[in-house]
Amino acid sequence: MSTPTGHEHHIVGPKIYLLILCALLVLTATTTGAAFINMGVFSPIVALGIACIKAVLVILFFMHIRYSSKVLMLTVAAGFFTFLVLITMTLCDYISRAWGLW
Amino acid sequence: MDSQAIVTGHEESPEAHQAHPPYLRHHFVTVEQQAETASFGMWLFLLTEIMFFGGLFMAYLLYRNWYYDAFVASSNTLGIGLGTTNTAVLILSSFTMAMGVYSAETRNRKGLLTSLSLTILLGLVFLGIKTIEYHEKYVEHHIPGANFSVEDFVHPTDKRDVPLAPDMAQHAQLFFFLYFAMTGMHALHMIIGISILFVLFVQAWHGAYTNGHTSTIDNFGLYWHFVDIVWIFLFPLLYLISRHPLK
């Protein structure tokens, strides 16, 4: 029977979970290791980049968004997008606050 | 419920009730629609949580920029070993929770009980390690407030650390305030999560969630993984990114 959202429930198996677990642990080791390498301004960028990859893996597979309906995908994407807008606008204000004052 | 619904409710034949599982509410057409609606609601709640933690992240970002030297010196007093261990523990607990969802979906009661108890155990290990870290801060007088001491930052014992001017060293309190606010809020979410896990465990013990109705376990899983994601970002921001400060 087709559902109102046209979406069938998908069971994610232990194999995928185990694969994601390994990927997350490897990425944790990588980010800790990278912290001991002097990369200058790129240190925070690399650390946050790895954190973003980990978060996306958790959202897509542990939280099943990869197998969810489009309305859920859009909802999640909209949430993170709004958060980025908030950060960007606050930073724009912060950076430009003193322009023209010196 | 309007009056018409009550009337038709009485006219429903017994077969109509047997046609659907007992956990399917009457205002949903199918179990899938009910589950979809439940996770949609859960995600909306999680989005408000993103905004809540997002405010703290934003504050951290700005103040780190503002009092850079104090934030770098304070960040480097955190133990990177304990932080990494805790990250691994939490990721492992996310895995056991995901296995719990899988066990519920495959109607495996024993698997579900094992997964839930392992998740509780790993959650408690995380909080235990966090307690050790908090205790270290207490011993070092790094908790912001009346007992805070700038000594470690003005006269660092490690030769590699750059001594801070006393006024900049005072701003280390801001780092530790945000450290305790962010990790404390995260720990509070863990404590709430572990409490709910105990309830789910007792219910699952009596046979719940392995009869085809998995929404509650699914949505608790979403919450638990969200708490994991918050830590995935807290860990690099608090522990890692200040090891090689810019001159």
Chai-1 contact restraints between the chains, C-beta under 6 A:
chainA,res_idxA,chainB,res_idxB,connection_type,confidence,min_distance_angstrom,max_distance_angstrom,comment,restraint_id
A,T3,B,T30,contact,1.0,0.0,6.0,A-B,restraint_1
A,T3,B,E32,contact,1.0,0.0,6.0,A-B,restraint_2
A,T3,B,Q33,contact,1.0,0.0,6.0,A-B,restraint_3
A,P4,B,V29,contact,1.0,0.0,6.0,A-B,restraint_4
A,P4,B,Q33,contact,1.0,0.0,6.0,A-B,restraint_5
A,T5,B,E36,contact,1.0,0.0,6.0,A-B,restraint_6
A,H9,B,E32,contact,1.0,0.0,6.0,A-B,restraint_7
A,I11,B,E105,contact,1.0,0.0,6.0,A-B,restraint_8
A,Y17,B,F95,contact,1.0,0.0,6.0,A-B,restraint_9
A,Y17,B,A98,contact,1.0,0.0,6.0,A-B,restraint_10
A,L21,B,F95,contact,1.0,0.0,6.0,A-B,restraint_11
A,L24,B,I91,contact,1.0,0.0,6.0,A-B,restraint_12
A,T28,B,T87,contact,1.0,0.0,6.0,A-B,restraint_13
A,T28,B,A88,contact,1.0,0.0,6.0,A-B,restraint_14
A,T31,B,P236,contact,1.0,0.0,6.0,A-B,restraint_15
A,T32,B,T84,contact,1.0,0.0,6.0,A-B,restraint_16
A,A35,B,L240,contact,1.0,0.0,6.0,A-B,restraint_17
A,A35,B,R243,contact,1.0,0.0,6.0,A-B,restraint_18
A,N38,B,H244,contact,1.0,0.0,6.0,A-B,restraint_19
A,S43,B,I241,contact,1.0,0.0,6.0,A-B,restraint_20
A,S43,B,H244,contact,1.0,0.0,6.0,A-B,restraint_21
A,P44,B,I241,contact,1.0,0.0,6.0,A-B,restraint_22
A,A47,B,P236,contact,1.0,0.0,6.0,A-B,restraint_23
A,A47,B,L240,contact,1.0,0.0,6.0,A-B,restraint_24
A,A47,B,I241,contact,1.0,0.0,6.0,A-B,restraint_25
A,A51,B,I232,contact,1.0,0.0,6.0,A-B,restraint_26
A,A51,B,F233,contact,1.0,0.0,6.0,A-B,restraint_27
A,A51,B,P236,contact,1.0,0.0,6.0,A-B,restraint_28
A,K54,B,I232,contact,1.0,0.0,6.0,A-B,restraint_29
A,A55,B,I229,contact,1.0,0.0,6.0,A-B,restraint_30
A,A55,B,I232,contact,1.0,0.0,6.0,A-B,restraint_31
A,V58,B,H225,contact,1.0,0.0,6.0,A-B,restraint_32
A,V58,B,I229,contact,1.0,0.0,6.0,A-B,restraint_33
A,F62,B,S94,contact,1.0,0.0,6.0,A-B,restraint_34
A,F62,B,A98,contact,1.0,0.0,6.0,A-B,restraint_35
A,F62,B,H225,contact,1.0,0.0,6.0,A-B,restraint_36
A,M63,B,L222,contact,1.0,0.0,6.0,A-B,restraint_37
A,M63,B,H225,contact,1.0,0.0,6.0,A-B,restraint_38
A,T75,B,W43,contact,1.0,0.0,6.0,A-B,restraint_39
A,G79,B,L47,contact,1.0,0.0,6.0,A-B,restraint_40
A,G79,B,I50,contact,1.0,0.0,6.0,A-B,restraint_41
A,F83,B,I50,contact,1.0,0.0,6.0,A-B,restraint_42
A,F83,B,G54,contact,1.0,0.0,6.0,A-B,restraint_43
A,I87,B,M58,contact,1.0,0.0,6.0,A-B,restraint_44
A,T90,B,M58,contact,1.0,0.0,6.0,A-B,restraint_45
